């Protein structure tokens, strides 16, 4: 929620007075649902919650024809302080990114070697597609329409993907070559551990 909170406060501050609909549209145009985990369905709820907390203020609510009513928002001084604190926190503090792949990787011995290798190479393929998508967007001029810092953000994503591609390829090669990756000290014998041991040795 804190990332969504910061982005909504920042956008209202930037675009105010602004309709919730325009905040949602802007966030989706940034693809923030993909790289910042800002869920489209949570945006209106977050706007209401931020208003209840006194971080935003409702300016007007208007209805045109049979369309749903639209509320216009502004940021409050308290909301400005909250935005500044969240923004600087994300700039100056390292945050651990939660990736379910790490949880799966901790159970590497539970997969047959062949499947682990195939999964790692599939991950490489997906990361390459992601990078190719950014490259295609750049070639079509999409990034030229964006401020320079947005281009730098996409460059960071590509660089991170390239680092993970290299790692996946190296580890796939190690697994395929038969390198042992069982713990040095196995837990008490069980049928499951014995099955895992047999499929990776």
N, C-alpha and C positions, 0 to 999 in steps of 0.2 A: 504494500500500500504506500510506503514512503516514497518510492520512485514515482508512482502515479500522482501522489500528493504534490511532490515538487514540480512535476511537469505541468499539472493543471494550474497550480498557483503561478508558475512562470508564464504560462500562456495567457492567463487572465490578465496578469500584470502587463504583458506585452501588447495585448489586443484590446484592452478594456476601453469602453464598456463592450461586453461581448456576450452573445448568446451561447448557451451550453452546446447547442447544435454545432456552432462554428468551432468551439473548442474540440469537440469530438472529431469533426471533419479534418481539422488541422493535424491532430495527433495521428489519425489514420493515414493522412497524406505523407506523414513522416515515417510510416511503417513502425510506429512506436510499439505496436502490439507484438512485433517480432523481436526487436532488440532491447526493449525496456520493459517487456511484460505488462504493458498497459492494456488491460482487457477492455475492448469496446463497451461491453455491457456494464462495466464498473464506473464509467466516466460520469454519468448522471448521478449515480449514488454518491460518488466522491464529491461532486459539486454541492449536493445537499448537505453532506456531512461537514464539509469545510465551511459552509454557511452557518450551520448549527454551532460550530466551534468559534464563530466570529472571525474567521480568516478571510471569508468572502462576504460580500454584501449584495443582496438582490436589489437591483436598481428599478427595473420594471418587469412586468409580465404582460405579454400581449398575445392576442389570438387573431389570426387572419383566417376568415372563413371557417371551414371545418377542420383545419389543421390543428395539431396539438398546440397548446399554449407554449410560448417560448419565453424563458426568463433571461434577462440580461444581468450579468454579474460584473462587479468591480472588486478589486482586492482592498482589504483594510490595512491599516498600519500594522496590526498584529499579524496579518497574513504576509505582509512584506517581510517582517522579521523572520517568520517561519520559513519563507522561501529562501532568504539569504542564508539562514543557518543550514538548511538542507543542501543548498547548492554548494556551499563551501565545504560541508562535510563530505560530499561526494568527490569534490576536487582534491581534497587534502588527505583523505583517509583511504587506505586500501581495503576494499571489500571483497570477501570470498564469494565467487560466483557458484551457486549451487547447480551442479549438472548431474542428472541421474546416471550419466555414463560412468562417473567415478564410483557410484555405488555398485553398478554392474561389474566394473573392472575389479573391484575387491573380491569378486567371486569368479575370477578368470578360470581357476581350475575346474569349475562346474561345467565348462563347455569343452566339447571335444576340440582338439587342436585345429582340425580342419574348419570347424564352424567359427572359432575365434578369429582365424586368419581371414575367412570370408567376411565376417562382420567388420573387421578393421579396414579391409579394402573397400567395403561398401561405404563405410564412413568417409574414407578418402574420396570416393566418387561423389558423395553428397556435398562435401566441402568444396570440391572443385566446381560443381554445378553452381553453388552459391557464389563463388568468386567469378565464374563466367557470367553470371547474371549481372553482377555489379559492373563488370567490364563492358557487357553489351549496353547497359544503361549509359555508361560513360560515353561509348562510341555514338550513341544516338543523341547525345547532347543533354541528357537528363541532368547530369551533374553540373553542366555549365550554367544551368538555371538556378543552381543553389549557391548560397554563400560559401566562401572558401572553407570555413570550419566544418561544414557538412561534408564536403569532399574529404577533408582530413579524417572525419569520423569513419567514413566508408573505407578509406585506406587502412585505418586501424583494424577494422573488421577483416579485411582481406589479409593483412599481415598476420593476424591471429590464426586465421584459417590455414595459412601457409605453414605456420609453425606446427599446427596440429596435424596437417597432412604429412609433414616430414616425420613427426613422431609416430603416427599410425603406420606408415610404411616401414620404419625401422623396427617397431615392435612386431609387426606382422612377419617380417623376415626372421626375427629371433624365435618367435613361436613356431614358425614353419620349419626352422632348422633343428628343432628339438631341444632348445635350451630349457633347462628345468626352471620352473617358477613355483614349485610347491614350497610351502614354509619349511625352514630348516628343521623346526620341531613341530611335528604333526600333533593334533589333539588326540585324545584317546581314540583307539580304533573304532570305527563304525562302518556300517555297510556303505553309507553314502561317501565317506571319505575314501574308502577303498575303491569305490567305483570311479571317483574323480582321479585318484592316483593312477589307476590303470589306463585311463583314457588320455592322460597327458604325459606319461612316461614312455 
